[in-house]
């Protein structure tokens, strides 16, 4: 989607810009055209400044994406008034809150594919997860590993589900390659898959994030 041309500025010293203006303009570009279309050069053009002026606020695109994540998290990640008393349930509640907030933003999944882009506004929720795992008996080191497993599961679920939704819309209800493969399964070779072949699509489209999260947390807390 094309953006309106930036207003013409009079020659002379570049105007002073603020970090808030940088973030707001970047958010508008990403919402309209996606993360791939966000560049420092385009951002400067939209603001009516120069790429060099932007570097006073952000060093590169990765840092800009972190700012966008932090801005989004600050506006959408609301700390609950009260978390469950049991540490295991506190871990689940914190992770589910992160999942709900991120899944509601169409462009966020593109940013999530870049590892370790973390919002400072989300650190309170990360603290609840790590602290809950420690209270359940894990060492701080294993609790961090446990958080990473939960994060990968959460981010991966969002990415896969969003991508699948886009593909289904693009297919316009026409049979997909997967539909054709499952229609021709040989029960003598793949008996279990053949048993559920006609229900595979609706079953895999169900929202089972919380079921998987509970199972993952139980696995992390099971003594090895």
PyMOL commands that set and color helices and strands:
alter all, ss='L'
color gray80, all
select helices_A, chain A and resi 19-33+35-37+40-47+51-54+61-76+87-103+108-112+120-135+140-171+177-183+191-195+197-205+209-221
alter helices_A, ss='H'
color red, helices_A
deselect
rebuild
show_as cartoon
